Amino acid sequence: MSANLLLGKPIQDQLLEEVAAATNEIIEAGERPPHLTAVLVGDDPASAIYVRTKTNKCSEVGFGSEGIILPEATTTEEILEVVDRLNKDDNVDGILVQLPLPSHCDTKTVLDAVDPAKDVDCFHPHNTGLLMQGRPRFAPATPAGIIELLEREGLDISGKHAVIIGRSDIVGKPMAMLLLHRHATVTICHSRTPDLPAVCREADILVAAVGVPGLVSQDYVKPGAVVIDVGINRVADRDQAAEIMGVAANWERFDERGYLVVGDVRPDVAEVAGAMTPVPGGVGPLTIGMLLVNTLAAARTRRGVGA
């Protein structure tokens, strides 16, 4: 048995095509296109690449976009001034603050300061409350992208038992809400869950979003289950990479970069699962696609035309 690989890029392409078509209609109606502004604090290379990728995708679909890069030493108060300016700017439809912020910054205070109508990452308490009630203005991009993947691949959610490993505000909790609102029975696991493999083996849909390289082995997976790997982990220890990746390890890439990117799920789970997302190439592309979907929805709602 070999799992059907669930690739994010084809779904992202569909999402971007739909967003581009809607944006073209807005422009043809004589209105300005949606606009997304990203705020990056510091010089973390991975965050910088991610922000650049987001702004490039904005250009592809016809959005306006801007990346505001602030020095590492920027204070919380200075970030709040930038956020306040963007909140008041009627030409900005979506605001995202790239995480993580430097350790000296108050992340919750910054995220809470973003106008909920422009909070396309869906981190504001008002938006998470709406999500809890099943009437979201936006849904966080990664969990929403996973739902798009499942639905567009024709994988049933209703009546299934979904198990989520991880209880973060960014993925685990909103993932549970989105699945619950689609009539799945949902279990959330975490570091204090007794006999984690046994709980996971009950899952028809298993979502691993805990950030532990190679945590999920074949022993965690019911034969035929759908396995979604949200983990993006750099492993720089050769022995650890070999133990996790097995024959799937790309040693040329390891020698070139000094690390391998691995998920929370071991590749050989494909021998047990019915379908699974690879890392990289699975969930990642969906996150950016859904961010643009949210920005389009924000622009439409702010103009009073609905999402």
Summary of the structure (lengths in Angstrom):
residues: 307
radius of gyration: 19.7
end to end distance: 41.8
largest distance: 58.8
contacts: 1031
relative contact order: 0.16
helix: 46%
strand: 16%
